[in-house]
């Protein structure tokens, strides 16, 4: 029996990651590549244990429990588990107003 999950990156999450890497690469292309690998690697580990991430605290306070996150300082990788798939929904800089971003992106869709 296969207990692994498939990881699916949404367009929004891919764009978030692209913007992060482009911003960093303007000053330090090598560091940008290192960060890209780090974020992708952390996300890829979800295939075996998707519930390892915590429930997003800002959403939990609003009564929303289906979204989880992994921290890759200073970014927060937001995802949702559905059936045998993990949907990576956003990669957000934790120095921004995360609550507003999440509420707009995840609750207004």
C-alpha positions as CSV (number, residue, x, y, z in Angstrom):
1,X,0.0,0.0,0.0
2,X,1.4,3.4,-1.0
3,X,1.0,6.0,1.7
4,X,2.8,8.7,-0.2
5,X,1.2,11.9,-1.2
6,X,1.6,13.8,-4.5
7,X,2.8,17.4,-4.1
8,X,1.1,20.0,-6.4
9,X,2.4,23.6,-6.6
10,X,-0.4,26.1,-7.5
11,X,0.3,28.9,-9.9
12,X,0.2,31.4,-7.0
13,X,2.8,29.5,-5.0
14,X,5.0,29.1,-8.1
15,X,4.7,32.9,-8.7
16,X,5.5,33.6,-5.1
17,X,8.6,31.5,-5.3
18,X,9.7,33.0,-8.6
19,X,9.4,36.5,-7.2
20,X,11.4,35.6,-4.1
21,X,14.2,34.0,-6.1
22,X,14.3,36.9,-8.7
23,X,14.5,39.4,-5.9
24,X,17.3,37.6,-4.1
25,X,19.2,36.8,-7.4
26,X,19.4,40.5,-8.2
27,X,22.0,40.8,-5.4
28,X,23.2,37.2,-5.0
29,X,22.4,34.6,-7.6
30,X,24.2,31.8,-5.8
31,X,22.2,32.5,-2.6
32,X,19.0,32.6,-4.6
33,X,19.7,29.1,-6.0
34,X,20.4,27.8,-2.5
35,X,17.2,29.2,-1.1
36,X,15.2,27.8,-4.0
37,X,16.6,24.3,-3.3
38,X,15.9,24.7,0.4
39,X,12.3,25.7,-0.1
40,X,11.6,23.0,-2.7
41,X,13.4,20.3,-0.6
42,X,11.3,21.2,2.5
43,X,8.1,21.0,0.5
44,X,9.1,17.7,-1.1
45,X,9.4,16.1,2.3
46,X,5.7,16.5,2.8
47,X,5.0,13.5,0.6
48,X,5.5,11.0,3.5
49,X,4.2,13.0,6.4
50,X,1.9,15.9,5.3
51,X,0.6,16.7,8.7
52,X,4.0,17.7,10.0
53,X,3.3,21.3,9.4
54,X,1.4,23.3,12.0
55,X,-2.1,24.7,11.4
56,X,-1.7,28.4,10.3
57,X,-2.2,30.4,13.5
58,X,-3.7,33.4,11.9
59,X,-6.4,31.3,10.2
60,X,-6.9,29.1,13.2
61,X,-7.9,32.2,15.1
62,X,-10.6,32.7,12.4
63,X,-11.9,29.1,12.8
64,X,-10.1,27.9,9.7
65,X,-8.2,24.6,10.2
66,X,-7.5,23.1,6.8
67,X,-4.4,25.1,6.0
68,X,-1.0,24.1,7.3
69,X,2.4,25.7,7.0
70,X,6.1,24.9,7.0
71,X,8.6,27.5,8.1
72,X,11.7,28.2,5.9
73,X,12.9,31.4,7.6
74,X,11.8,34.0,6.8
75,X,9.2,32.4,4.5
76,X,6.1,30.5,5.3
77,X,5.1,27.7,2.9
78,X,1.3,27.4,3.1
79,X,-0.4,24.2,2.0
80,X,-3.6,22.1,2.1
81,X,-4.0,18.4,2.2
82,X,-6.8,16.9,0.0
83,X,-7.2,13.2,-0.5
84,X,-3.7,11.9,-1.5
85,X,-2.5,15.3,-2.7
86,X,-0.8,18.2,-1.0
87,X,-1.4,21.6,-2.6
88,X,1.3,24.2,-2.0
89,X,-0.8,27.4,-2.0
90,X,1.6,30.2,-1.1
91,X,5.1,31.1,-0.1
92,X,4.9,34.3,2.0
93,X,7.5,36.4,3.6
94,X,6.7,36.3,7.3
95,X,7.9,39.9,7.6
96,X,4.8,41.0,5.7
97,X,1.2,41.2,7.1
98,X,0.7,37.5,6.7
99,X,-2.8,37.5,8.1
100,X,-4.2,39.9,5.5
101,X,-2.5,38.1,2.7
102,X,-3.8,34.7,3.8
103,X,-7.3,35.9,4.4
104,X,-7.4,37.5,0.9
105,X,-5.8,34.6,-0.9
106,X,-7.4,31.6,0.8
107,X,-10.8,32.7,2.1
108,X,-11.9,34.8,-0.9
109,X,-11.5,32.2,-3.6
